[in-house]
Amino acid sequence: MTDVTYPARKPARPFFSSGPCAKPPGYAPEKLATESLGRSHRAKIGKSRLQYSIDLMREVLQLPETHRIGIVPGSDTGAFEMAMWTMLGARGVTTLAWESFGEGWVTDAAKQLKLDPTVIRADYGQVPDLSQVDFTTDVLFTWNGTTSGARVPNADWIPADREGLTFADATSAVFAYDIDWSKIDVATFSWQKVLGGEGGHGVLILGPRAVERLETYTPAWPLPKVFRLVSKGKLAEGVFKGETINTPSMLAVEDAIFALEWAKGLGGLAGLQARSNANAAALDKIVAERSWLGHLAEDEATRSKTSVCLTVEGADADFIKQFAGLLEKEGAAYDVAGYRDAPAGLRIWCGATVDTADIEALGPWLDWAYATLKSA
Ligand SMILES: Cc1ncc(COP(=O)(O)O)c(C=O)c1O
């Protein structure tokens, strides 16, 4: 293809980053409530806003009362490592990895906690044979691999009568897929993904079996204060009522409340999923119409609807860098290069905060960047 046609129309909001992701449509910082700022987060106003954000998350996620939900430090990484450090070591561990974030949890389990985990891997774009997993062990997995665009299809592979606990890094998955919470003992995420919120804080979800583990097992290693979820043998329940371990950013909390109220206005989970599904379908159409574009995750059942990763015929890392650079310079698309450790390609966020019309407008720009570089 050598036809370098400059497209007529740009995406209105060219924000396609896979994290932090696009803000919700209509977002403006001046629309945030600010009464809780400049006050103690333990004052009535601060605590009520933290509790309100927790209540909204529960409602929009359709999280059952069996599961607690709390705000913790350190974004998704902080939440997931808090869970690993406080609960692992009681029994064997299996870590599943099919991209770089899952690999990060393997490194934590093997090299930092020295747990000698069973590691089950798959290449970028694929998901391993989930029937191999031994559920007498604790099982760690990334629901949606943000850097490969591959995800678990559902939670059917997790038995109801498992002995170990399941730990899901669900940061690119919550608010986008149906999650059978009865199969999840621990889940974590950050507001910066599907909600288009801010980083900094993580969200920790604990099922009853995780709470039981916390209250009956003490790890062999020391725990820093920011990881401590238990006091005198009992779960620190305050964490799940807005009494955060240390000082949160109330601005980030207000920002998350904005996104959650937007989500609620769309009809909650179903509304968010409908937007993400429409975005992924619009991108699929773009891919199907171009012989030089493909999906890194070939199997549709395990292909992401949030962090969609694309292959570009003949592209290496340098080509992708130039490709993404051209689009950024034109203001047509920001942050669409694949993750640095992933095979060279594009990654386009299709989560709910992105507008489908903007995905549709992207097609001609991808053609333009490809043709421009090919003809150079
Ligand atoms: C699957 C996954 N896990 C963990 C992280 C780390 O998230 P955070 O920077 O919010 O800690 C990311 C960020 O992109 C991610 O995609």
The ligand as an ORCA input file, in Angstrom:
! r2SCAN-3c Opt
* xyz 0 1
  C      -2.392     -6.624     34.428
  C      -1.698     -5.533     35.160
  N      -1.241     -5.749     36.398
  C      -0.626     -4.787     37.087
  C      -0.425     -3.538     36.569
  C       0.270     -2.501     37.379
  O      -0.688     -1.569     37.726
  P      -0.374     -0.307     38.655
  O       0.614      0.522     37.925
  O      -1.730      0.309     38.783
  O       0.167     -0.831     39.919
  C      -0.890     -3.245     35.290
  C      -0.678     -1.915     34.682
  O      -0.775     -1.713     33.504
  C      -1.549     -4.270     34.568
  O      -1.992     -4.031     33.353
*
